[in-house]
């Protein structure tokens, strides 16, 4: 889906115009809070989708299934990593399930389909993972809020700066060919090129690519200082394995998008993932005591180190819950709920630091440059090796000036191509 040309709404919505009687409003507010959770439980990123569900359930379990004294009814739907399916399931949750709000989705194209739908319904839609830049930039929708989320290029801007400061002069990129990949690559490419670095060549491949050897052969011949790979899910697993088996590990440094070294990927790998560098706001190997406690508790419950997906959904539902607590549980007032979420600063998250939204509804984070290392027990995790504090989604650019340039895409990567 082209994120700059959202799908047109195909359903009309009619308001009754009849105010509910006081006893009906009181009854509604004493019933359960219905939250619709959309996650890819099948498809190329199913491993991440399952951990999205775990993250939400982990928080709700800790809250004994209640927010502001009201029971929470969590309704889970599989978006199948497909925008048409995501749209169908979102309609089911809102129109048949009567959910007060939606949360979730993982791939940018599924999130954009749902975002366009709720633009017409006014349903609050919280996106701790959907990272399409324009949802908090050029195409912002008021009721689509990036609680505990991130814009795709926000972390690769500082990553491009870091790479240039390592002395890298020439980089090639390879990425899945969809919005998130375009934006992650674009963020790194623009900053790296503006720092006098050269993006030698960029490769784009379809989701669920089985054989990377044609790309790896070309990458090996480019004589670059490093390679940046934007891979998720099964593609990330296959790429990292084939990168090592092709003989490139140890010869050309591999820089990854945050998803490439996510726990949902590296826990299935061995030494082939060791040493990969990636940028993100969450590093499960951090020595921050709050982060350490979260990781320890998550491991105790699920028997595995938390992924970005689990962490993000846990923090996202926590953010929404804190806003609902301020409202005394009155989620039926959508406008008030949206306003309150936008004004709420997240405290007590696994990051160990208060997080607030910028003027465009995007969180401001300390960005960690992370390296995959082996723990004493033989498991791999991401350990911070450098940090960029208080990073804006606009990096060091003026927001209005930045948004005058085109969104990152296959054709615009923030630098002039030779």
Secondary structure, 3 states (H helix, E strand, C coil): CCCCCCCCCCCCCCCCCCCCCHHHHHHHHHCCEEEEEEECCCCCCHHHHHHHHHHHHHHHHHCCCEECCEEEEEEEEECCCCHHHHHHHHHHHHHHCCCCEEEECCCHHHHHHHHHHHHHHCCEEECCCCCCHHHHCCCCCCCEEECCCCCCCHHHHHHHHHHHHCCCCEEEEEEECCHHHHHHHHHHHHHHHHCCCEEEEEEEECCCCCCCHHHHHHHHCCCCCEEEEECCHHHHHHHHHHHHHCCCCCCCEEEECCCCCCHHHHCCCCHHHCCCEEEECCCCCCCCHHHHHHHHHHHHHHCCCCCHHHHHHHHHHHHHHHHHHHCCCCCCCHHHHHHHHHHCCECCCCCCCCECECCCCEECEEEEEEEEEECCCCCEEEEEEEEEEEECCCCCCCHHHHCCCCCCCCCCCCCCCC
